[in-house]
Amino acid sequence: MERNYVYFILYEFYFIVVLLTNIVYLIIVYLLHFSWLILTFMPQLLYVALGGALGAIGRYLVAGWVQEFSGSFFPWGTVVVNTLGSFLLGFVIQAGISGGLGSEQRLLLAVGFLGAFTTFSTFAYEAFELYRLGQTWQTLGYIGINLFGGLILVALGIASFNVLRGM
């Protein structure tokens, strides 16, 4: 009985090694086959990755500080990063449209930094949690502040860029 168990374990180990070897082989073949594509887009990917890393750190710090400062159960930290991010996105996009930013800066700031800084998934979860806890009015307020505040602040970001550009 024990001998069969040892064979079974060895067979499973062999199966896992073969499976991992095939996966590594497929990854290598894929990378070699598409290396031209990776090398072509590598600079753009690095801008997005760097911006994303900085945006995620910024979201963590700003949302945490605001939430701690507010001392409230209401998720003010997420409200602030989403509305501030909306304002900044409007500003950055308008700067890009007006020729004030190159494609690399737009990738770094709009896609990378602000993509990681703002957080729709956290917004959705926190809205659901407020609702689940029976906080109907807070849920509606939270959704309204994020939605309408975000829309208003995108417009304000665009207008701010246009005013500063005119100076």
N, C-alpha and C positions, 0 to 999 in steps of 0.2 A: 504494500500500500504506500509506504513512504517513498519507495523507488519511483512509482508512477507520479507522485506529487513532485519529486525533484525533476523528472523529465518534463512535466507540465510547466514548471517554473522556467526551466531552460528554454523550452519551446516559446513561451511567452516573451522571454528576454530576447531571443533570436528574432521573433516577429517584430518587436519594438525597434531593434537595431536596424533591421531591413527597412522598416517603414521610415524611420528617421533618415536613413541613408538616401532613400528615394526622394524624400522631401527636400533634403539639402541639394541633391542633384537637380531637381526641378527648379529650385531657387537659382542655382548657378546658371543653368541653361536660360532661364527667363532673364536674368540680369545681363548675360552676355548677348542674348538676342535683342534686348531692348536698351542696351547700354548707350546707343546713340541718342535715344529719347531721354534717358536719364541725364546724360551730359548736356543735352540741349536745354533742358529745363532746370538744371541744377542751380544756377544763380537765382532764378525766380523762386525756387523752392526754399533756398536759404533765406531769402528776404521774408517769405511767409513764416518760416520756422522761427527766425529770430524775433519777428514782430509778435508771433503767437506766444513765444516764451515770455516776452516782456509784458504782453497783455494779460496773460494768466497770472503773473506775479502781481501786476497792478490791480487786477480784479480782487485777488485774495487780500491784498493790503488795504485797498480803499473800502471794499465791502465790509471787511472785518472791523476797520476803524470806525466807519459810520455806524455799523450795528452796535458796537460797544458804546460809542458816544451817545447813541439814541437811548440806550437802556430799555428798549422796547421789544416786545415779542413780534411786533409788526416788522416784516423784512425790509427795513429802510436801506440796508446795504445794497440789496439787489436793485431797488428802485433807483438809487443814486448811480450805480454803475451802468444801468440800462439807459437812464435818461442822459447822463453825462456822455456816455458812448454814442447815443443818438445825435447829440449836439456835435460832438467831434467828428462823427461820420459825415454829417451834412457839410461841415466845414472842409474836411479833407476831400470829399467828392467834388465839391464846388471848386476847390483849389486845383484839383486834377483837371476838371473840365476847362477851367480858365487858363490852363497851361502853367500854373504855378508849381505843379509837382510832376515829376517824371513817373514813368511806369514803375520803376523800382521803389520810389517813395510811396506810391499808392499801394503797391503790394505789401510793403513793410507796415504801413499805417492802417489802411482800410481793411485789407484782407487778414493780415497777421495780427497786429496789435488790437485793433478794435473788434475783430472777429473773436478773439479770445477774451477780450475785456468785457464785452457784453455777454449776457448769458440767458438765452431764451429757455433752455432746459431747466435751469434753476428757477426761473420765473414761473414756468408751468408747474413745477413741483410745489413751490411755495404757495401758489394760488390754490392748488388742490388740497394741500395740507390745511390751509386756513378754512376752506370749505368743509373738509372732513371734520375739523374741530368745531363746526357749527358757527363759525365766524362769517356769516353770510355778508354782512355789510362791509366788513374788512376785506373779504374776498373781492367783492365788486369794486371797492375803492382801490385796492391793490392793482387789479386788472386795468381799471380806468386810468390810474396814474401812470402805469407803465405804457399803456397803449397811446393815450392822448398826449401824455407828457413826451413820449418818444417822438410822435409825429410833429408836435409843436417844436421840439428842440432840434429835430432835423432841419426844419424850415428856418429856425433861428440860426443854426450853424451856417446854412447857405447864405442867409442875409448878412451875418457877421463877416463872412469872408468878403462878400461884395462891398460892404462898407469899408473894411480895412483895405481892400484893393483900390478903392476909390480915393483913399487918403494920399 
